[in-house]
Amino acid sequence: MGSGYMWSNGMGYFPMIMPIMMLIIFLVAVYFLFGRGNHSLRDQKGEESALDILKRRYAKGEIQKEKFEAMKKDLK
């Protein structure tokens, strides 16, 4: 067992480390693809808040400004 004991077969720790590195890269890729969704219109439970629904209805023209303002005031 000399100083080159771990490098005697020419590969060293590579066969043990490579699967771990591949797993880490895979998990990071999955996180960036699926774990960081757009939560701007959602609350913590993944549901739209009443104010978000009201804003969407107003933007679509389903309700008038006066009704929007009155309903918005009721929600706050």
N, C-alpha and C positions, 0 to 999 in steps of 0.2 A: 504494500500500500504506500505508494510514493505520492508525490505532490499532484500527480495527474490521475489519481484514482478515479475521480468522478468523470473524467474525460477519456477514459480508456477505450470506450467503444466509439468515440467520435461524436456522440449525440448528447451526452450529459443529461441535464434535467429537461431538455426539450420535450421528450415524449410525455412527461408528467405535466408540464406546464401548458402545453398547447391546447389540450381539451378544456382546461380551465379558462384560458384566454378566449377560446371560441365561445364558450358559454357566456362569459361576461359581455363580449361583443354582441351576441345574439340578444341578451336581455336588454342592453342599452338600445339596440335597434327597435325592439318591440316596445319599449317605453316611449321612444320618440314617435313611433307610428301610431300607437293606440292609447298611451297613458296620458297624453297632454291634449285632451279635447278642448274645444272652445266652450267655456262655461259662462260666457258673458250674459246669456239670456236664461240661465238656469240657476236655481238656488242650490243649497248643499245637498238636497235629496235628488237632484236631477230633474226637478219639475220647474215649469215656468211659474214665476210669481204672478200675482193678480195684476200688479202694475205693468209687467211685461206684456201680458195679454191685452190689457187696456191700451197700451201704446201701439201694439200691433193692429188692433181693431181701428184705432184712430188713423193710423198710417194707411190702412186699406180703404178708409172712407166709410166704414160701417157706422161710425158715430160722428156727430157734429162736435165742434170745439166746445160749445157750452156744456154739452153732456159729458164730454171728456174731462173738462175742468172740474165739474161737480163730482164725478165718479172718482177722480184722482184725489180730490179733497176728502172724500169719504174713506179712501184707503189709508190715508196718512193719519 
